Amino acid sequence: MDKIIIQGGKPLNGIVKISGAKNSALPIMAAGLLAEGTSVLKNIPDLLDIRTLIKLLEGFGAKVQFNQDQITLNAHHITNTEAPYELVKTMRASVVVLGPLLARMGKARVSLPGGCAIGARPIDRHLKAFEAMGAEIKVEAGYVEATAKKLHGATIIFDDITVTGTENVMMAAVLAEGTTIIHNAAREPEVTDLAEYLIKMGAQITGAGTDTITIQGVERLQGAPHSVIPDRIEAGTYMMAFAMTGGTGQVTHVVPEHFASLTAKMREAGIEITESETEVFVKGPQKIKSVDVVTHPYPGFATDFQAQFMAMMAIADGTSTISENIFENRFMHVGEMLRMGADIRIEGKLAVVKGVSHLSGAPVMATDLRASASLILAGLVAEGETEISRVYHLDRGYEVLEKKLSQLGAQIWRV
Ligand code: EPU
């Protein structure tokens, strides 16, 4: 199995181009199932998760071509509506095929994703919403079986915000009969991006990006071209890499507004950040200051930045607290950071991070995508060599990570 080796201590400098957003590309590709014509999707990152979804879509009978960063997708003939365990278990986000299949075909059988390294992650809110729209839901032999002769509009009030839940309901509602209103909807930029693609396909949606989304069902959708938004989590990860290593860098092809809460926290920590419309410039200070963060749904501080931010606080001046509000088990990186010399204590949903003067390289194990990214950041500043195993997690979400980091001056390679 592959490992990543980092020889730490080199400041990163230069320009890094950000890829398309994984968490936008996945639901958008699934939404391609809703149309009978061809969609050309651009700015698609070449990631393991994208490859997994392509396999799933092909399994349904869709024709998918992936060239450079472009996907041509045609789901004219859907011949199968089952998403098998073998694929779903490698990628929880597979659940976003449920809404489109149910809306277009009136049925779907999708393996339940099960828990993962960051929490139990049930999909009860998705299922309750489909039921309210007239679907019959059965859970049998590890699979969700959803059927509906014709979905109808409904008023959905999510108990708590769910990103893929909002996306799934939106995708089901576009072909349902009548009007669906989603209250307490997720406001993530990826939800808005999906809505924009659906609108290009002929859907009638208003309010995406706010907490109330209204969808007026239509008879059919046609394929449409769309370019997915930049990956805000990848962007923020590189911003923290520049800052932590005391380097100076430019992060390009981004929408700075999408990670404004991170930028604000980084500035509070004494990091110099300037922005243009599509770029940010980061200058790492002599010493980063400790600041507290609490994760919240968008536009709050994203849980997908929590682990990387903790790596940064691990070498900051002073003590910070980091509260994780979204997932119940998203501190798996802490144990690995301790092995590198960090001083972190966990108290329930809170991590108390006491900055240390330096981290030291060690063999560590990646447990999920963002935890892996945090260990990369820790490795970049650590003295000596860090060896990160289980790097397939990184390949799920960071396009050509070693190449991008090497071009910025990091000593990083894969064995
Ligand atoms: N939840 C439920 N029931 C549900 C749905 C969610 O209890 O039916 C809980 C979850 O267990 C979690 C919380 O609600 O505790 C929020 O979950 P949400 O549904 O919003 O998360 P998600 O849609 O499964 C997406 C991203 C995650 C990101 C979260 C939060 C995709 C494909 N995934 O997951 O991204 O952390 O939103 O912003 O969009 C990642 O990229 O590394 C990643 C994990």
Residues whose N, C-alpha, C, O or C-beta is under 5 A from the ligand:
A	BS01	EPU	N23 A93 A120 R121 P122 I123 D124 R125 H126 I161 T162 V163 T164 G165 T303 D304 I326 F327 L369 R370
